[in-house]
Amino acid sequence: MFTTRDGALGAAALVAGAVGAYFFWPAGVAVGVTMKAPGAAGFLISKAAFLANPQLYFQILRTAGAAAAAAAFAL
């Protein structure tokens, strides 16, 4: 069962991922390289953002779900 602390960590990870994706967005668009999101069938994410911080991607995937992780690392 999730506790308030787990929810806070998930929210913090989501915000951190969104901020990271914001800063990596120009690099992903300029190169145009995407990849299939691991563990999130059907989603494409920025390869540069994923390679910069794969641990954050998987943390968001576990805590907030596939859609949130893919959105945080989207182009």
C-alpha positions as CSV (number, residue, x, y, z in Angstrom):
1,M,0.0,0.0,0.0
2,F,1.2,3.5,-0.8
3,T,1.9,5.9,1.9
4,T,1.9,9.7,1.9
5,R,5.7,9.6,1.6
6,D,5.5,7.4,-1.5
7,G,3.1,9.8,-3.1
8,A,5.4,12.7,-2.3
9,L,8.4,10.9,-3.8
10,G,6.4,10.1,-6.9
11,A,5.3,13.7,-7.3
12,A,8.9,14.9,-6.8
13,A,10.2,12.4,-9.4
14,L,7.5,13.5,-11.9
15,V,8.4,17.1,-11.4
16,A,12.1,16.4,-11.7
17,G,11.5,14.4,-14.9
18,A,9.5,17.1,-16.4
19,V,12.2,19.7,-15.7
20,G,14.8,17.4,-17.1
21,A,12.8,16.7,-20.2
22,Y,12.4,20.5,-20.6
23,F,16.1,21.0,-20.7
24,F,16.8,18.0,-23.0
25,W,14.0,18.8,-25.3
26,P,16.0,21.0,-27.8
27,A,18.7,18.3,-28.1
28,G,16.1,15.6,-28.9
29,V,14.4,17.8,-31.5
30,A,17.6,18.9,-33.1
31,V,18.8,15.3,-33.5
32,G,15.3,13.9,-33.9
33,V,16.3,10.6,-32.2
34,T,13.5,8.7,-30.4
35,M,13.3,5.3,-28.9
36,K,10.6,3.0,-27.7
37,A,10.0,3.7,-24.0
38,P,11.1,0.7,-21.9
39,G,8.2,-0.8,-20.0
40,A,5.7,1.5,-21.7
41,A,4.4,-0.2,-24.8
42,G,3.5,2.2,-27.6
43,F,5.2,5.3,-26.3
44,L,8.2,7.0,-27.9
45,I,10.6,9.1,-25.8
46,S,13.7,11.2,-26.4
47,K,16.7,8.9,-26.5
48,A,19.0,11.8,-25.3
49,A,16.9,12.5,-22.3
50,F,16.6,8.8,-21.4
51,L,20.4,8.2,-21.8
52,A,21.1,11.3,-19.6
53,N,19.1,9.8,-16.7
54,P,17.6,6.3,-17.1
55,Q,17.3,5.9,-13.4
56,L,14.9,8.8,-13.2
57,Y,12.8,7.4,-16.0
58,F,12.4,4.0,-14.3
59,Q,11.6,5.7,-10.9
60,I,8.8,7.7,-12.6
61,L,7.7,4.5,-14.4
62,R,7.4,2.7,-11.0
63,T,5.8,5.5,-9.1
64,A,3.6,7.3,-11.5
65,G,3.1,4.9,-14.4
66,A,4.0,4.5,-18.0
67,A,2.1,7.5,-19.4
68,A,3.7,9.9,-16.9
69,A,7.2,8.5,-17.5
70,A,6.8,8.8,-21.3
71,A,5.4,12.3,-20.9
72,A,8.4,13.4,-18.8
73,F,10.8,12.1,-21.4
74,A,8.8,13.0,-24.5
75,L,10.2,15.2,-27.3
